Amino acid sequence: MGNEGLVIRETTASDLPEIESLLLDAYVQYAQVLPEEVWLGYREDILQNARNNEAWHKLLAVYENKVVGSVFLFGPSLTESDIVKRRAGAPFVRLLAVHPSARGKGVATALIQHCARIAADHGKDFLYLNTSDMMSDAVRLYENLGFERIPEHERNNSGIWIKSYKLNLQTTGLLHA
């Protein structure tokens, strides 16, 4: 799959079954490494995020009329947590998912690039996300794309160290690719 035929678009209400299926296909591998109770809570959180309308943008990657990826871009918020972590007003990427059959083909990069463009078009300086070491391919991707760790924002969640990253939209090459 080349990126030539890859289309990134906003989701519609009719996409929900495909989004849920994609998310579960993409994240089920973590059921093997997480304690069952933690996995079931994570799975429910994933599905709740798919169903609610809190994301600023919900994006799909479609190739040959098949959904191969998705990402949720949460908008600039002013929550107390964001203010304390000095990321108030900055967009936040969540639940980047690529179907296992489409991995390694540029789908995740295209979705992150689209998120970066949306944020930059709205005058934002940074794009944030969280991940963990169990998602080693994602960590490698984010670091290769220029995301930098923010150790002071990191935390333990149910025994899993959650890493925080930010991408400087003023200096990233993603916006010029």
Sequence and secondary structure as in RCSB ss.txt:
>XXXX:A:sequence
MGNEGLVIRETTASDLPEIESLLLDAYVQYAQVLPEEVWLGYREDILQNARNNEAWHKLLAVYENKVVGSVFLFG
PSLTESDIVKRRAGAPFVRLLAVHPSARGKGVATALIQHCARIAADHGKDFLYLNTSDMMSDAVRLYENLGFERI
PEHERNNSGIWIKSYKLNLQTTGLLHA
>XXXX:A:secstr
  GGGEEEEE  GGGHHHHHHHHHHHHGGGGGTS HHHHHHHHHHHHHHHHSS  SEEEEEEETTEEEEEEEEE 
    HHHHHTT TT  EEEEEEE GGGTTSSHHHHHHHHHHHHHHHTT SEEEEEEEGGGHHHHHHHHHTT EE 
GGG EEETTEEEEEEEEETTT GGGG 
